[in-house]
Amino acid sequence: MKKKTKKDTGKTQISISLPEELVARVDEMAEKENRNRSNFISTTLTRLAESQTKG
């Protein structure tokens, strides 16, 4: 389900609900890697999708 597409970046904005504890853990991991939450989640999901495709 698409929400908004930014044609210049090729990215789509989505909205999800996560448990507060998970968001806190994601924020901690992102901070350790000097990244923001969105970038961390995007990169992590990309890696997961690539590993599933290869596996």
Backbone as JSON Lines, residues from 0, in Angstrom:
{"i":0,"aa":"M","n":[0.85,-1.17,0.0],"ca":[0.0,0.0,0.0],"c":[0.89,1.24,0.0]}
{"i":1,"aa":"K","n":[0.87,1.99,-1.09],"ca":[1.7,3.18,-1.22],"c":[1.05,4.36,-0.52]}
{"i":2,"aa":"K","n":[1.91,5.21,0.03],"ca":[1.41,6.45,0.63],"c":[1.84,7.63,-0.21]}
{"i":3,"aa":"K","n":[3.08,8.06,-0.07],"ca":[3.6,9.18,-0.85],"c":[4.84,8.72,-1.57]}
{"i":4,"aa":"T","n":[4.97,9.1,-2.81],"ca":[6.17,8.78,-3.56],"c":[6.92,10.07,-3.86]}
{"i":5,"aa":"K","n":[8.19,10.08,-3.55],"ca":[9.05,11.21,-3.91],"c":[9.77,10.8,-5.17]}
{"i":6,"aa":"K","n":[9.33,11.32,-6.3],"ca":[9.86,10.91,-7.59],"c":[11.35,11.2,-7.74]}
{"i":7,"aa":"D","n":[11.83,12.25,-7.1],"ca":[13.24,12.6,-7.24],"c":[14.16,11.63,-6.5]}
{"i":8,"aa":"T","n":[13.66,10.94,-5.47],"ca":[14.5,10.01,-4.71],"c":[14.14,8.55,-4.95]}
{"i":9,"aa":"G","n":[12.98,8.3,-5.52],"ca":[12.55,6.93,-5.75],"c":[12.14,6.23,-4.46]}
{"i":10,"aa":"K","n":[11.82,6.98,-3.43],"ca":[11.45,6.4,-2.14],"c":[9.99,6.66,-1.84]}
{"i":11,"aa":"T","n":[9.39,5.77,-1.06],"ca":[8.0,5.9,-0.65],"c":[7.94,6.0,0.87]}
{"i":12,"aa":"Q","n":[7.21,6.98,1.36],"ca":[7.03,7.14,2.8],"c":[5.92,6.21,3.26]}
{"i":13,"aa":"I","n":[6.17,5.47,4.36],"ca":[5.16,4.58,4.92],"c":[5.0,4.89,6.41]}
{"i":14,"aa":"S","n":[3.95,4.35,6.99],"ca":[3.71,4.5,8.42],"c":[3.46,3.12,9.01]}
{"i":15,"aa":"I","n":[4.19,2.79,10.08],"ca":[4.0,1.51,10.76],"c":[3.9,1.74,12.26]}
{"i":16,"aa":"S","n":[3.31,0.8,12.95],"ca":[3.23,0.86,14.41],"c":[4.15,-0.2,14.99]}
{"i":17,"aa":"L","n":[4.98,0.2,15.94],"ca":[5.93,-0.71,16.58],"c":[5.82,-0.56,18.09]}
{"i":18,"aa":"P","n":[6.12,-1.62,18.83],"ca":[6.14,-1.5,20.29],"c":[7.2,-0.47,20.72]}
{"i":19,"aa":"E","n":[6.9,0.28,21.76],"ca":[7.81,1.32,22.24],"c":[9.2,0.77,22.54]}
{"i":20,"aa":"E","n":[9.26,-0.43,23.13],"ca":[10.55,-1.03,23.46],"c":[11.39,-1.29,22.21]}
{"i":21,"aa":"L","n":[10.74,-1.71,21.14],"ca":[11.46,-1.96,19.89],"c":[11.98,-0.66,19.3]}
{"i":22,"aa":"V","n":[11.18,0.38,19.33],"ca":[11.61,1.69,18.82],"c":[12.83,2.18,19.61]}
{"i":23,"aa":"A","n":[12.81,1.99,20.91],"ca":[13.94,2.41,21.73],"c":[15.2,1.63,21.35]}
{"i":24,"aa":"R","n":[15.06,0.33,21.11],"ca":[16.22,-0.48,20.71],"c":[16.73,-0.07,19.34]}
{"i":25,"aa":"V","n":[15.82,0.19,18.41],"ca":[16.22,0.63,17.07],"c":[16.95,1.96,17.17]}
{"i":26,"aa":"D","n":[16.43,2.87,17.96],"ca":[17.07,4.18,18.12],"c":[18.49,4.04,18.69]}
{"i":27,"aa":"E","n":[18.66,3.15,19.66],"ca":[19.98,2.92,20.24],"c":[20.96,2.37,19.2]}
{"i":28,"aa":"M","n":[20.5,1.39,18.43],"ca":[21.37,0.8,17.4],"c":[21.71,1.82,16.32]}
{"i":29,"aa":"A","n":[20.73,2.6,15.92],"ca":[20.97,3.63,14.89],"c":[21.97,4.66,15.39]}
{"i":30,"aa":"E","n":[21.83,5.07,16.64],"ca":[22.74,6.06,17.21],"c":[24.18,5.54,17.25]}
{"i":31,"aa":"K","n":[24.34,4.27,17.59],"ca":[25.68,3.67,17.63],"c":[26.35,3.7,16.26]}
{"i":32,"aa":"E","n":[25.54,3.66,15.21],"ca":[26.06,3.68,13.84],"c":[25.99,5.08,13.22]}
{"i":33,"aa":"N","n":[25.67,6.07,14.04],"ca":[25.57,7.46,13.58],"c":[24.61,7.62,12.41]}
{"i":34,"aa":"R","n":[23.45,6.96,12.52],"ca":[22.43,7.05,11.48],"c":[21.11,7.43,12.12]}
{"i":35,"aa":"N","n":[20.18,7.9,11.31],"ca":[18.86,8.19,11.85],"c":[18.0,6.93,11.78]}
{"i":36,"aa":"R","n":[16.87,6.97,12.44],"ca":[15.98,5.81,12.53],"c":[15.55,5.31,11.14]}
{"i":37,"aa":"S","n":[15.14,6.23,10.3],"ca":[14.66,5.85,8.97],"c":[15.74,5.15,8.16]}
{"i":38,"aa":"N","n":[16.93,5.71,8.17],"ca":[18.04,5.12,7.43],"c":[18.39,3.75,7.99]}
{"i":39,"aa":"F","n":[18.4,3.62,9.31],"ca":[18.73,2.34,9.94],"c":[17.71,1.26,9.55]}
{"i":40,"aa":"I","n":[16.43,1.59,9.65],"ca":[15.39,0.62,9.32],"c":[15.44,0.25,7.84]}
{"i":41,"aa":"S","n":[15.6,1.24,6.98],"ca":[15.67,0.99,5.54],"c":[16.84,0.08,5.19]}
{"i":42,"aa":"T","n":[18.01,0.38,5.74],"ca":[19.2,-0.43,5.46],"c":[19.04,-1.85,5.99]}
{"i":43,"aa":"T","n":[18.5,-1.98,7.19],"ca":[18.31,-3.29,7.8],"c":[17.32,-4.13,7.0]}
{"i":44,"aa":"L","n":[16.22,-3.53,6.56],"ca":[15.24,-4.26,5.76],"c":[15.79,-4.63,4.38]}
{"i":45,"aa":"T","n":[16.61,-3.75,3.8],"ca":[17.24,-4.06,2.52],"c":[18.15,-5.27,2.65]}
{"i":46,"aa":"R","n":[18.95,-5.29,3.7],"ca":[19.85,-6.44,3.95],"c":[19.06,-7.72,4.15]}
{"i":47,"aa":"L","n":[17.97,-7.65,4.9],"ca":[17.13,-8.82,5.14],"c":[16.54,-9.32,3.83]}
{"i":48,"aa":"A","n":[16.0,-8.42,3.02],"ca":[15.4,-8.81,1.74],"c":[16.43,-9.44,0.82]}
{"i":49,"aa":"E","n":[17.64,-8.88,0.79],"ca":[18.7,-9.44,-0.05],"c":[19.11,-10.82,0.43]}
{"i":50,"aa":"S","n":[19.18,-11.02,1.74],"ca":[19.57,-12.33,2.26],"c":[18.48,-13.37,2.0]}
{"i":51,"aa":"Q","n":[17.22,-12.96,2.02],"ca":[16.11,-13.87,1.74],"c":[16.09,-14.27,0.27]}
{"i":52,"aa":"T","n":[16.46,-13.34,-0.59],"ca":[16.49,-13.61,-2.03],"c":[17.6,-14.59,-2.38]}
{"i":53,"aa":"K","n":[18.74,-14.44,-1.71],"ca":[19.89,-15.3,-1.97],"c":[19.71,-16.69,-1.37]}
{"i":54,"aa":"G","n":[18.99,-16.77,-0.25],"ca":[18.87,-18.0,0.51],"c":[17.98,-18.98,-0.1]}
